[in-house]
Amino acid sequence: MKKPDILSKAKEDSEFQEIIKDIIENKEFQKTKNFYVHGDTTIFAHCYTVSYLCYLSCKNKKLDYKSAARGALLHDFYLYDW
C-alpha cells in the first residue's frame, strides 16, 4: 500500500491554504526553504507537514484548528542549519 503524499493533500486543501497563506508567503518564512532539519528535509517542508497534520487532527477533534495550524507552521521558524 502506497503512503499518501501529505504535502500534495495539504496543497489541495483550500481551507488549510487560506489559513496559512500570509505566513507561507512571508519573505522571511520563505527563507526556511534554504535550511535543513532532520537530515534532508527543509525547515519549510517539515513545518508545512507538521502544520497540516495538526490542522487535520484538531479539526477532527473540533478544536481550534486554525490556531493550531498557524502555531505548528511556526514551531521551527529559524534561519540556520543545525
N, C-alpha and C positions, 0 to 999 in steps of 0.2 A: 504494500500500500504506500503510495507516494505521500510524503509530508506536504501539507498545504503551504503555499508561499504566503507567509503572513504580511510581507511588505506589499505584495500585489493586492491582497484583500484590503489592506489599510488605504492604499491609493484609490481604490474603487469605492470606498465608503465616504460618501459626500458629507454626511453629518460630521464624521470624525475630521475630515479635511477642513471643514468650516471652523471647527473648534480650535484647531491648532494653526490655522493659516497665518495669522500675524506673527507667530513665533518662528515657524519654519521659513518664512520669507524675510525674516530679520537678517540684516547684513552680518552681524556678529555671530548669530547662530549658524548661518551658512558656512562659516569658517570651520565648524566642527566636522565638516566633510574631509578636512585635511589632517585630522588627528585620529589616532587609533587607540582602541581599548580592546581587551580580551583577544589579543593576537592580531588578526587581520580584519577586524570589523571597525568601521569608522564610528566615532562617537555619535555622529548623526544617525547612522543606521541603527545603532544599539538603542539610543534614546527613542527613536521613532518606533521601533518594535516594542519596547517596554511600554511606551505610551499607548499604543494600540491595544496591547493585551490588558492594561489597566482599564482602559476605556470599555472594552468588552466585558470584563469581569464586573466592574462597578455598575454598568448599565444593566447587566443580567440580575444583579442583586438589588437594583433600584436605589443605588447610592448616587452621590454627586459625581457622575462620570465625566462631566465637563472639567471640573476642577482636578479630578484625578488624572485625566489625560494631559492637561497642561502641566501639572506638577511633575508627572512622570517624564514628560518630554524634557524638562529642565533638570532632572535629577543628577546628571553628569555633565552639566554645562561648564566646561573649562576648555581652555585652548592650549594644551600642551600634551606631549606624548609621555607616557609613563616610562 
